Amino acid sequence: RPPGVPPPPRPTQGARAHVRAAFRHPGTRLGMWTHWTTSFAPMVFGMMWGYPYLTQAEGVPGPTASLLIGLLAVVGAVVGPVLGILVQRHPLRRSNLVLAMVAAGLVPWVSVLLWPGPAPLWLLVLLCAGLAVGGPGSAIGFDFARTFNPAHRLGAANAVVNLGGFTACVIATQLIGLILDAAADDSTYSLADFRLAMAVQIPLYAVGIVGMYRARARARRVLAAQGSIVPPWREALRREWRSRTRSWSRDR
């Protein structure tokens, strides 16, 4: 802490009480569902099933598959700072940014799964780039926890948020493996086998999106009760333009 700032008071409640209080707040649950929806698909693809899917199902050479998976890190490093600026400038629009990043991964996945035959390389590039956006996007979940919880409860709130993405990741990873085991007798899987298995991610996306919408509506009711009203997009953009105009006028 900065010099001269007194230490925070010792908590009067135990860890379980803080976790319960954090989970009950819709802002924390909004962060949890944000982390769930944005992070599970890139983790499943990058750490477990992406390479065998690309090489066995799509017929991509091993070095090319490695480069595609490497896009998860490269694109994430580029998107992260841009996303930080947008969150700073439009804090009341964070959930819309999250939904846009979810679409960046979900739409290419649906396109790949519905493509007749092996997907073209350009579509696989879009898939990996879209999934990469979810990595830095999941950090918005922790920003929800930070702004909706008091400081003494922030650790518990972050734990609840962190639970979202890793829970979905474990569920998806296991379900994909179980479906592949049931679809084939050996470790050689066809494109149809992999597509059937990878499709289990779509319901998990749906669960996360529905959870986000429900938690966001409740969090906005809490903000309204506190006197904070979320302006419509048109008003938000108008305020941004006025702020920029005044800044340009002062610089001149």
Disulfide bonds with the S-S distance in Angstrom:
none
